[in-house]
Amino acid sequence: MVYRIVLFLLVVASASTAGAAPERIPPLLPEPTHERIPGKIVWADLFTTESNTTARFYSSLFDWSVRTIADAQGKYVILSSSAGPVVGIARGPDRKDGRPASRWMAYFSTDGIDDAAAAVTQNGGRILAGPGAIPERGMHALAADPAGALFGLMTSTAGDPVDAEVGEGGLLWFNLFARDPQALAPFYADVAGLESHDGRRGAVMLTREGVDRASISPLGEETSATATWVPFFKVASMDRKLKLARRLGAKLVVEPDTLENGTRVAVLADTTGGIFALAETPHSEESR
């Protein structure tokens, strides 16, 4: 099932073999901060039927290194930039038609994962796996909101990454594409403690203590797509990165658009259908 990754992580984390210590999922941060930032998205996993294919695609697109942790239960891939780990890749469910498929999942930091998990079910969502402990990494739970969008909850043993400038290839933002953004705002308020305010073009901004943490945008009426969280990766040059992405097999889903703050964004599908976005900020020009 799609949520086998939690079982796999727990097995990898706790398994022991004669004469050799098992490789474990590393902490969220190489240097602990011991700072908790509830409501912040602190990690992302891509669930896919084609781990090797997607690892090659994203590592080639963003010049990330690839680390694979595997045993008899399966494998988990960690993609890292020069600044450290960025995202993970896990085995997802096979489609009935046998075609490749991928879907991103965002993890919200929480300092009370049991309460947050209870809030998921109390507000019309579903807990799909956990909460469970992963030594060195922390507590995890996988869930679906009332619209069916997958997301995770995490209490990291090392604390959360502090708010800082994101470098090339880093996770800059997460947006949930859904039919009714306003209807989902109360769900994430109770689960992740996120307040909301109106954004541009029908979007809802999710905030905590005055800091914007994520957004929810309306899906077009003409699409049959399922609600899903989409990661936005920072790039220095949108045009160059789009050209490379297409050469690697990606397809453009939403044409490049410039937001009110000057950030230029484009939404794409990777070679297995996983939806992701590129974002060129006004400051990216300085790092070219």
Secondary structure, DSSP 8 states (H G I E B T S, - for coil): -TTHHHHHHHHHHH--BTTB-------S-SS------TT-EEEEEEEES-HHHHHHHHHHHHT-EEEEEEETTEEEEEEEETTEEEEEEEE----TT----EEEEEEEE-S-HHHHHHHHHHTT-EEEEEEEEETTTEEEEEEE-TT--EEEEEEETT---------TT-EEEEEEEES-HHHHHHHHHHHH--EEEE-GGG-EEEEETTEEEEEEEE--TT-----EEEEEEE-S-HHHHHHHHHHTT-EEEEEEEE-TTS-EEEEEE-TTS-EEEEEE-GGGGGG-
